[in-house]
Amino acid sequence: VQLVESGGGLVQPGGSLRLSCASSGFTFSSYTMSWYRQAPGQEREVVAWINNAGRITNYLDSVKGRFTISTDNAKNTVYLQMISLKPEDTAVYFCNARGPRSPKNGYWGQGTQVTVSS
């Protein structure tokens, strides 16, 4: 199983980024895909998730209306579109996959750094 995040970087407040997580080694369409983030000195928190066939999504309150999670089953990829970024969005963002044969806490990517600063 592999989850490879990309798309992080340095962006000014109010800017946008799109994170991608390319996945392999499991049945992508059967899994719930999530984005988490962890800022220095803080616990990892779930930012957004999308379930498998139902296409149900949910978001952390502080990102509602600014972040959008989506999937491309043909590419086994989950995306996180982020707009109107704020300094408090600065964190390492991780992709997570949880499903029928995953460990209890799912599979994790290595993370991608997002820094929002002027």
C-alpha angles and dihedrals in degrees: 000000000000132000115182119186124200140163102070124132147119117313135168121247109279092028131120139236135177118213121202131198116194112200136196140165100052140060098275096192091057096055136084108236122207142178119218130181136202125196121198111285093006135102121258111264133192112247102180141345138190125198125224120260095353095067090216114158134192134185143199106259094241093058100041111126092016105060128052125191120203141161138217106204092189089061098034087232134136121201136200114201110198124191134171089027119198131202089250089063088069108121145105107281120214132194118222132191122195124179151119098320103022126112115268092267094038132233120309137208124220095256136242125236120240116189121184110193142131 
